Amino acid sequence: MKLTILTTLLASTAAFVSNTPNTNLRFSTTSSSNTLLRESEGGDASSYLGSEAISAMTSSLKTVFTSEDISKVLPHRYPFLLVDKVVEYEAGKRAVGIKQVTVNEPHFTGHFPDRPIMPGVLQVEALAQLAGIVCLQMEGAQPGAVFFFAGVDGVKWKRPVVPGDTLVMEVEIKMWRAKMGIAKATGKAYVDGQLAVEVESMTFALAK
């Protein structure tokens, strides 16, 4: 009996051991997926940039509002605060914000277990929050106040947004009626320079 159990364990262990000789491996990231590639010894590594050079690509990008600043304006908190920082801002008019998409976010547990994709409604919500950062600093609104969605029209999704993506969002305020607490805005967001989502019109109502 002991010999049978030992044989079974050894066979099970062998199933997880590759017979392929050890080689150098690297991951090549594309816009659609991560592909495991084998790099033979002596391969061309001239395209390898390194962390310092890649980090320097964003050195000219200045942060206008940090995550701490945003939390002073928006009432949202984890796991529903979907704007990490603002990098361009024109008071009362428009803003560009960043959402770093990570696999640690709770919605990826079920959307979907084997293919995590940021829900389209959360992409629109992230744009709405960016619009809220602009609107809540306009005359007649107080930081931390709550804006409710009153309507959304003309939403188009162009590509999936997945963990590892940097969602670069832009909103423009088209109308603000301070006395009524009503605002209208347009929005769009990009990943790697490709349009991911666009919204023709978002309408918000300031809670009284």
Buried (B, 14 or more C-beta within 10 A) or exposed (E): EEEEEEEEEEEEEEEEEEEEEEEEEEEEEEEEEEEEEEEEEEEEEEEEEEEEEEEEEEEEEEEBBEEEBBBEBBBBEEEBBBBBBBBEBEEEEBBBBBBEBEEEBEBBEEBEEEEBBBEBEBBBBBBBBBBBBBBBBBEEBEEEBBBEEEEBEEBEBBBBBBBEBBBBBBBBBBEBEEEEBBBBBBBBBBBEEEEBBBBEBBBBBBEE
